[in-house]
Structures are given as C-alpha cells and as structure tokens.
C-alpha cells in the first residue's frame, strides 16, 4: 500500500471523530473505542515492519505539494528509514498499553482524555515520519497541546506548576528551532532549493560560523526534549504530576523526540558544528548521568526516582550518538527502544501501586512481595532490565554505547560515565528492596490485592520485549545499520573531504624536504583521514 504511513498516522484521528459521537457518560464505550483504535493502528503499522527493505533509503515515501505562498513551498513529504522505523513501531506498540492503563485510573472527563491520547499518537507518529522540515515542526508543536491538557487537567495537586514549566521549556526551544529552520531555508533558496524537504539540505555548504548558530538553535530544542542537564528540571515535575498513561507516553516515546531530532536533523545537517559541540554535549551528558543518579538515590517518591533515572539513561544515549561511530550510534538507538520499554513498564508499576494505596512514598511500603507475589516478580524483572542485567534489553544497548564511546574521541568521558552503571544498580535495587522486602507491618499494605488479569495483560508484552531484545537484538540492529552508516557519513562529510584534499599536498613536501615546520601537520591530518574509514 503506497499510502500506508498516512493511513497509520491518521487512524487515531478517525478514532477521535468516533469519540465525538459517543455521549460523555458512556465511559466503557469511550475506552473501548480508544483501545480498538490504538490496536488497529498497531496492526496497520506491522506491514511497514514486514515490508521494510534493509537499506539506507527512505521507504514508503509520500511526497505531494501541500502549501505554496510566495517563496515558501511546503510539501507533504513523509517516509521512514532504519532510524525512524523502530520508533514508529514503539509508538504504536505502547499506545494500546497506555490506553489500557487508564481503564480504572481515569474516571473524570474520560471522553476528553481519550481524545487527547489519540491526538497525541498522531502527532508523535507524524514527527517520526516527516521528511519535510516544516511538516516536522508542525507535528513537533502539536505534541505539546494534548500533553499540556493531560498533565494540567488529570495531573496531581501541583499539576498547574508542572504544566506551565513543561510548556515554557519546550516552547522556547521550539521557537528557536523555528527561527533556525527559516534561516536554513533562505540559505537553501540561494542554491536553488525550493522547498523544506530534508534531503535537499544535506549537501548544502554552510560556513562553520553559521553552522554553529544553526546547530545551537536546533540542539537547544532537542536537548530540552531529551532532556539534557541542565535543561532537565521540567521532567521530574511533569512525570510526578502526570497521570500514569501520560508518564508512560512521555518516557517511552516523547523523550525519544529529542534524541531522534539530533540524529535526524542537527547532526547530519551541520557536521562541522557537530564536531565542535561534541565535547560540550558529551560533558553535559556525563554530568546528567552522574547527577541524576545521585539525585535519584535520595528520592522518597518512587515516581520521581524513576523520572530521574530517565535523565541518567538518556545521558548514555546522547553519549553514544556523539561517539559518531557505528557501535555508539547503534547502541544509542537500541537504548532508545530499551528505555521506552523498561521505563514505560516502571511507570506502569508505579501506577499500579498508586491506584491501590494513593501514595508513592517509599516509606509507606515494605514487604509487598508477601502480599503481591505476581507484582513482585514483574517488578523485579523490570528493575533488572533498568539496571542493564545481561540477558535483558538494557544490557546490549548500554554495552554498545560504552564500546563506541571508548573507541571514539570521548574515551575519558565514557570511563567517567561508566560509573553511572553502578549508581543505577544502587538506586534501583535499594528502592526495590525497601518497597518489596522487609516486614509487612503497615495494615494498609496487608489488604492489598495482587495484579488482576488486565494489569498482567498490560505487562506481558513489555516483559516479552525485555527478553527478546536482551537475548536476540540482531534483527533490530540489522534494520538500523545501513541508515546509521549513512548518517555517520553525512555527519563526517566535511572532516573527511578536508583530509582528502590536504594529504596529497603534504606528502610531496615531506619527500622533498622534511622541514621542521611541516612535522606537526602529518600527525593531525593523516589520522583524520583514517579515522572515519575505520568505522
């Protein structure tokens, strides 16, 4: 089907239209329509996975004229490659789980809540498949609106503060990206580019100073969404106040927009600036890994602890991306999927116990394994996945990131960041011990019921993926690899070209007269040409 991406992306909007005709009080029907819509959307995404050819080209492309106003031309240009493929599948996979998690958690304004979920799904899918910069920006901004309402209406007692903070942080970064996007377009018009299609800008020659400013604008928007230290402070508040489904979607999918933005747009479009900013971004990533882990250790709120763990895990993803080699980038993209599954599962687990006890304080629990054995087993598996135990999904991605970082120019950053692996084990296992073990001496905990069939059904797909990705990740990696190599080639195009031009000029001079002033040139120029080829 040539328009399968459009069908998949806008199916949730069809669900929204159906919801509009269902009376507000019919909560069962509202939930059922939303669930069926997300399940059908997931099924519609499977032909994309099965029909995907393992190569570096964009596939299932749709490219038609959309808006033309004076010099501006926007096209409805969508498609996927190995980088966006798994993020699309992750989105359609998580959304039915998110809807199921709201079955008993949301009783007020159910109709509006389900509409927000479905609009959010369309916005996220649209952002992942957009190959037009203007179209991407529209979907990028559209995501803010339903999440704003989900936190602001159905959130906790401090929801308004968290909502405003979330909106201001993300909107400021997005507006700077919009300015850079328009400026980039006008640079393109001077070379004959007539629209916002991404592929037209990859080979656009931009001077290093301009690249620096454009990269900074794009990177700020994406760094807020990751979120990277020190732009992360909105995330713990948003997670803590958001309803369970909101936290699951935020952690599993929306945060991936930031890392996706870096590898899809900022890095290949501005290669020289990417190399210039690599030490800074690596430093902020390492600070985020260690700082977030230390802060997580002292949290008394389970949900806030998991939120800070997201900051640490995504710091590893950023470190892998900016290793700029195949191992690091592969590990980063794989860890994107792993984080979505493991951290999404953790927020579901927190939601299960919050529905039963209406508290998230670690001190209010203890000994739950005696009262809730099924819950204890599932919680243990997800916790071990989060701390990257071999055999679970978290291990493979984290290992590749560390290998890639160690083989790159970020060796010392990687050595320091590896301490975050130990810290993660400390705060996660310590939290698990305090919640699940010890004496069951609180009367309120002694009456808790174990997971029901619906809650087990929610967790089973996530548990299966934890072990599938942990034991046999190669099918996932194979589909990513050609696109990863292509992005690395784009990101390194300027350094490689410069080196190839410089080497022939230096070699003859060395043969005629090995002058002292020329000696420093060889060790700098020759490794620059060899290093990209080695990867």
C-alpha positions in Angstrom: 0.0 0.0 0.0 1.6 3.2 -1.1 0.0 5.4 1.5 0.4 3.1 4.4 2.2 5.7 6.5 -0.6 8.2 6.1 -3.2 5.6 7.0 -1.3 4.6 10.1 -0.7 8.1 11.2 -4.2 9.5 10.8 -6.1 6.4 12.0 -6.2 7.8 15.6 -7.9 10.9 14.2 -10.6 8.6 12.9 -10.9 7.3 16.4 -11.3 10.9 17.7 -14.2 11.5 15.2 -15.9 8.4 16.5 -15.4 9.5 20.1 -17.2 12.8 19.3 -20.4 10.9 18.7 -20.4 8.9 21.9 -22.1 10.5 24.9 -19.9 11.7 27.8 -21.2 9.3 30.4 -20.6 6.2 28.3 -17.1 5.6 29.8 -17.0 1.9 28.8 -17.7 2.7 25.1 -15.3 5.6 25.1 -12.5 3.5 26.5 -13.3 0.6 24.1 -13.2 2.8 21.0 -9.9 4.4 22.0 -8.4 0.9 22.7 -9.7 -0.5 19.4 -8.3 2.5 17.6 -4.8 2.1 19.0 -4.8 -1.6 18.4 -5.9 -1.2 14.8 -3.2 1.5 14.4 -0.6 -1.0 15.7 -1.8 -3.7 13.3 -1.7 -1.1 10.5 2.0 -0.4 11.3 3.0 -4.1 11.0 3.1 -4.1 7.2 5.6 -1.3 7.4 7.8 -3.6 9.5 7.4 -6.7 7.4 7.7 -4.7 4.1 10.7 -2.7 5.1 13.8 -3.5 2.9 17.1 -3.4 4.8 18.9 -0.5 3.1 19.7 3.2 3.7 17.0 4.7 1.6 13.8 6.3 2.7 10.9 3.9 2.2 7.1 4.2 1.9 7.7 7.7 0.8 4.7 10.1 0.0 5.7 13.4 -1.4 3.0 15.7 -2.7 2.6 19.5 -2.9 0.9 21.0 0.2 1.3 24.7 0.8 2.7 27.4 -1.6 2.9 31.0 -0.6 5.3 33.3 -2.4 8.9 31.9 -2.0 7.8 29.3 0.6 6.8 25.9 -0.6 5.9 23.1 1.8 5.3 19.5 0.8 3.6 16.7 2.5 6.8 14.6 2.4 6.9 11.5 4.7 8.9 8.3 4.8 10.9 6.1 7.1 14.3 4.6 7.3 16.1 2.3 9.8 16.4 5.2 12.3 12.7 6.0 12.5 11.3 2.5 11.8 11.6 1.2 15.3 10.4 4.4 16.9 7.3 4.3 14.8 6.7 0.6 15.9 7.5 1.5 19.5 4.8 4.3 19.4 2.1 2.1 18.0 3.1 -0.7 20.4 3.0 1.5 23.5 -0.3 3.3 22.9 -2.7 0.4 23.4 -0.9 -0.3 26.7 -1.2 3.3 27.7 -5.0 3.2 27.0 -5.4 0.0 29.0 -3.6 1.6 31.9 -6.3 4.3 32.2 -9.2 1.8 32.4 -9.8 2.4 36.1 -7.3 5.2 36.8 -9.2 8.0 35.0 -12.9 8.4 35.9 -13.4 12.1 35.2 -13.7 13.5 31.7 -12.9 10.2 30.1 -14.0 11.4 26.6 -11.6 14.3 26.6 -8.8 12.2 28.0 -9.1 9.6 25.2 -9.3 12.3 22.6 -6.0 13.7 24.0 -4.4 10.3 23.8 -5.4 9.7 20.2 -4.3 13.2 19.0 -1.0 12.7 20.8 -0.5 9.5 18.9 -1.0 11.1 15.5 1.4 14.0 16.5 4.1 11.6 17.6 3.9 9.4 14.5 3.8 12.4 12.3 7.0 13.8 13.8 8.8 10.4 13.3 7.9 10.1 9.6 8.2 13.7 8.5 10.9 14.3 5.8 9.9 18.0 5.4 11.3 20.4 8.0 8.1 22.5 8.1 5.9 19.4 8.5 8.1 18.1 11.2 7.8 21.3 13.1 4.0 21.3 12.9 3.8 17.7 14.4 6.6 18.6 16.9 4.5 21.5 18.3 1.2 19.6 18.1 2.5 17.1 20.6 2.6 19.8 23.3 -1.1 20.5 23.2 -2.6 17.2 24.3 0.2 16.5 26.8 -0.4 20.0 28.2 -4.0 19.2 28.9 -3.3 15.7 30.1 -1.0 17.0 32.9 -3.0 20.2 33.6 -6.4 18.5 33.9 -5.8 15.0 35.1 -2.5 15.5 36.9 -1.6 15.7 40.7 -2.0 18.5 43.1 0.9 20.6 41.6 -0.2 19.9 38.1 -0.5 23.6 37.0 3.0 24.4 38.0 4.3 21.3 36.2 2.3 22.0 33.1 3.4 25.6 32.8 7.0 24.6 33.3 6.8 21.9 30.8 5.2 24.1 28.2 7.6 27.1 28.6 10.7 24.9 28.5 9.7 23.1 25.3 8.1 26.1 23.6 11.1 28.3 24.0 13.4 25.7 22.5 11.0 25.1 19.7 10.7 28.7 18.7 14.5 29.0 18.4 14.4 25.9 16.2 11.7 27.6 14.0 13.9 30.7 13.5 16.9 28.4 12.5 14.7 26.4 10.2 13.5 29.5 8.3 17.1 30.9 8.1 18.2 27.5 6.8 15.5 27.6 4.1 16.6 31.0 2.9 20.2 29.8 2.7 18.9 26.9 0.6 17.0 29.3 -1.8 20.3 30.8 -2.8 21.4 27.4 -4.2 18.1 26.6 -5.9 16.3 24.7 -3.1 12.6 25.4 -3.5 11.0 23.6 -0.5 11.7 22.4 3.0 12.5 18.7 2.1 15.2 17.4 4.4 17.3 15.6 1.7 17.9 18.9 -0.1 19.8 20.4 2.8 22.2 17.5 3.5 24.7 18.7 0.9 24.2 22.4 1.4 27.5 24.1 2.0 27.2 26.3 5.1 30.1 28.2 6.6 31.3 27.0 10.1 30.2 30.1 11.9 26.6 29.9 10.6 26.6 26.1 11.3 27.5 26.9 14.9 24.4 29.1 15.4 22.0 26.9 13.5 23.2 23.8 15.3 22.9 25.6 18.7 19.3 26.5 17.9 18.3 23.0 16.8 20.3 21.4 19.6 18.6 23.5 22.3 15.1 22.4 21.2 16.2 18.8 21.1 18.2 19.0 24.4 15.1 20.3 26.2 13.1 17.3 25.0 15.7 14.7 25.8 16.1 16.3 28.4 19.8 17.0 29.0 21.4 18.6 32.0 20.8 21.5 32.9 17.5 21.7 30.9 16.0 18.6 32.6 14.3 20.2 35.6 10.8 20.2 33.9 10.9 16.4 33.6 10.6 15.2 37.2 7.8 17.6 37.9 5.9 16.6 34.7 6.3 12.9 35.4 5.3 13.2 39.1 2.2 15.2 38.3 1.1 13.4 35.1 -1.4 10.6 35.1 0.1 7.1 34.6 -0.6 7.0 30.8 0.9 10.5 30.4 4.1 9.4 32.2 4.3 6.2 30.2 4.0 8.1 26.9 6.3 10.9 28.0 9.0 8.4 29.0 8.6 5.8 26.3 8.0 7.9 23.3 8.1 11.7 23.7 11.6 11.9 25.2 12.8 10.0 22.1 11.9 13.0 20.0 14.9 14.8 21.4 17.5 12.1 20.6 15.7 11.5 17.3 16.0 15.2 16.4 19.7 15.1 17.0 20.4 12.2 14.7 17.8 13.1 12.0 18.4 16.8 11.8 21.1 18.5 13.9 24.0 16.2 13.3 23.8 15.4 9.5 22.7 19.0 8.6 25.6 20.7 10.5 28.5 18.3 10.5 31.3 20.8 11.4 29.2 22.2 14.3 28.5 18.7 15.4 32.3 18.0 15.9 32.7 21.4 17.5 30.0 20.8 20.1 30.8 17.2 20.8 33.0 17.8 23.8 30.3 20.1 25.4 27.4 17.7 24.7 29.5 14.8 26.0 30.3 16.7 29.2 26.7 17.6 29.8 25.7 14.0 29.1 28.2 12.7 31.7 27.1 15.3 34.2 23.5 14.3 33.6 24.3 10.6 34.1 26.0 11.1 37.4 24.0 14.0 38.8 20.6 12.3 38.0 21.8 9.0 39.6 22.9 10.8 42.8 19.6 12.7 43.0 17.6 9.5 42.3 19.3 7.9 45.3 17.8 10.4 47.8 14.3 10.4 46.4 11.5 9.3 48.6 8.9 9.4 45.9 9.1 6.3 43.7 7.8 8.1 40.6 10.3 10.9 40.9 13.1 8.4 41.3 12.1 6.7 38.0 11.9 10.2 36.4 15.5 11.0 37.4 16.6 7.6 36.1 15.3 8.6 32.7 17.6 11.6 32.7 20.6 9.3 33.5 19.6 6.7 30.9 19.2 9.3 28.2 22.5 10.8 29.1 24.0 7.4 27.9 22.0 7.7 24.7 23.5 11.2 24.0 27.0 9.9 24.7 26.5 7.1 22.2 25.2 9.4 19.5 28.1 11.8 19.7 30.6 9.0 19.7 30.0 9.3 15.9 30.8 5.7 15.2 28.7 2.7 14.3 28.9 1.0 17.7 28.0 4.1 19.7 25.1 5.2 17.4 23.7 1.7 17.2 23.8 1.4 21.0 22.1 4.8 21.4 19.3 3.9 19.0 18.8 0.5 20.6 18.9 2.0 24.0 16.1 4.4 22.9 13.9 1.3 22.4 15.1 -0.3 25.6 14.4 2.8 27.7 11.0 3.1 26.2 10.1 -0.4 27.2 11.8 -0.6 30.6 10.9 2.9 31.9 7.4 2.7 30.5 7.0 -0.5 32.4 8.3 1.1 35.6 5.8 3.9 35.4 3.0 1.4 34.9 4.2 -0.4 38.0 4.2 2.8 40.0 0.7 3.4 38.7 -0.5 0.0 39.9 0.6 0.6 43.5 -0.6 4.2 43.4 -4.1 3.1 42.4 -4.2 0.8 45.4 -2.6 3.0 48.1 -2.8 6.5 46.7 0.8 7.2 47.8 4.1 6.9 46.1 6.4 7.4 49.1 8.8 4.5 49.6 8.4 4.7 53.4 4.7 3.9 53.1 5.6 0.5 51.6 7.6 -2.5 52.7 7.1 -6.3 52.5 4.8 -6.1 49.4 6.3 -9.2 48.0 4.5 -11.2 50.6 1.1 -9.7 49.7 1.6 -9.3 45.9 3.9 -12.1 44.6 3.0 -11.7 40.9 3.6 -8.0 41.2 6.9 -8.7 42.9 8.2 -10.9 40.1 7.2 -8.5 37.3 8.7 -5.6 39.3 11.9 -7.5 39.8 12.3 -8.3 36.0 11.7 -4.7 35.0 14.1 -3.4 37.7 16.9 -5.7 36.5 16.2 -4.6 32.9 16.6 -1.0 34.0 20.0 -1.7 35.6 21.1 -3.5 32.4 21.5 -7.0 33.7 22.9 -9.3 30.9 20.1 -11.2 29.3 17.7 -8.2 29.5 17.2 -5.5 26.9 19.1 -2.8 28.8 22.5 -4.6 28.7 23.0 -4.7 24.9 22.4 -1.1 24.2 24.4 0.2 27.2 27.3 -2.1 26.3 27.4 -0.9 22.7 27.4 2.7 23.9 30.3 2.1 26.2 32.3 0.3 23.5 31.5 3.0 20.9 32.4 5.8 23.3 35.6 4.1 24.4 36.7 3.7 20.7 35.9 7.4 19.9 37.4 10.7 21.0 35.2 10.5 24.1 37.2 7.8 25.8 37.7 9.6 29.1 34.1 10.8 29.1 33.0 7.2 28.7 35.2 6.0 31.5 33.6 8.5 33.9 30.1 7.8 32.6 30.5 4.1 33.3 30.2 4.9 37.0 26.6 5.6 36.2 26.0 1.8 35.7 27.0 1.2 39.3 24.9 4.1 40.6 21.9 2.8 38.6 22.1 -0.5 40.3 22.4 1.2 43.7 19.3 3.4 43.5 17.1 0.9 41.7 17.9 -2.1 43.8 17.7 -0.1 47.0 14.3 1.2 46.0 13.2 -2.3 45.1 14.4 -3.7 48.5 12.6 -1.0 50.5 9.3 -1.4 48.6 9.1 -5.2 48.2 11.0 -6.7 51.2 11.1 -6.2 54.9 8.3 -6.5 57.4 4.7 -6.2 56.1 3.7 -4.2 59.2 1.5 -1.5 57.6 -2.1 -2.5 57.9 -3.0 -0.7 54.7 -0.5 -2.8 52.8 -1.8 -6.0 54.3 -5.1 -5.6 52.4 -3.6 -5.0 49.0 -4.7 -7.2 46.1 -2.2 -8.6 43.6 -2.3 -7.7 39.9 -5.5 -8.5 38.1 -5.8 -10.1 34.6 -6.0 -6.7 32.9 -2.8 -5.5 34.6 -1.0 -8.7 33.9 -2.0 -8.4 30.2 -0.6 -4.9 30.1 2.8 -6.1 31.4 3.2 -9.3 29.4 4.1 -7.6 26.1 6.7 -5.4 27.8 8.2 -8.4 29.6 8.4 -10.4 26.3 10.2 -7.5 24.6 12.6 -7.1 27.6 13.9 -10.7 26.9 13.6 -10.6 23.1 15.8 -7.5 22.9 18.1 -8.8 25.6 18.7 -12.3 24.1 18.5 -11.7 20.3 18.7 -8.0 19.4 20.3 -8.6 16.0 17.0 -8.3 13.9 16.6 -4.9 15.3 20.2 -3.9 14.7 20.3 -5.2 11.2 17.5 -2.9 10.0 19.1 0.1 11.6 22.7 -0.4 10.4 22.5 0.9 6.8 20.8 4.1 7.9 23.2 4.6 10.7 26.2 4.3 8.3 24.5 6.9 6.1 24.0 9.4 8.9 27.6 8.9 10.1 28.8 9.6 6.5 26.8 12.8 6.4 28.0 13.8 9.8 31.6 13.3 8.9 31.5 14.6 5.3 33.3 17.8 6.0 36.2 16.4 8.0 36.7 13.6 5.5 36.7 15.9 2.5 39.2 18.3 4.1 41.5 15.5 4.9 41.5 14.0 1.4 42.4 17.4 0.0 45.2 18.1 2.4 47.0 14.7 2.2 48.3 14.9 -1.4 49.6 18.5 -0.8 51.5 17.5 2.3 53.1 14.2 1.1 55.3 15.7 -1.7 56.6 18.4 0.6 57.7 15.7 3.0 59.5 13.8 0.2 61.4 16.8 -1.0 62.3 18.4 2.4 61.0 17.2 5.7 61.0 20.7 7.1 60.6 21.1 10.9 57.6 23.4 10.5 55.7 20.7 8.5 56.2 18.0 11.1 53.1 18.9 13.1 50.9 18.6 10.0 51.3 14.8 9.5 50.0 13.5 12.8 47.0 15.8 12.7 46.0 15.3 9.0 46.6 11.6 8.4 44.6 10.2 11.3 41.7 12.5 10.4 41.5 10.7 7.1 41.9 7.3 8.5 39.6 7.5 11.5 36.2 7.7 9.6 37.3 4.7 7.4 38.0 2.6 10.4 34.4 2.8 11.5 
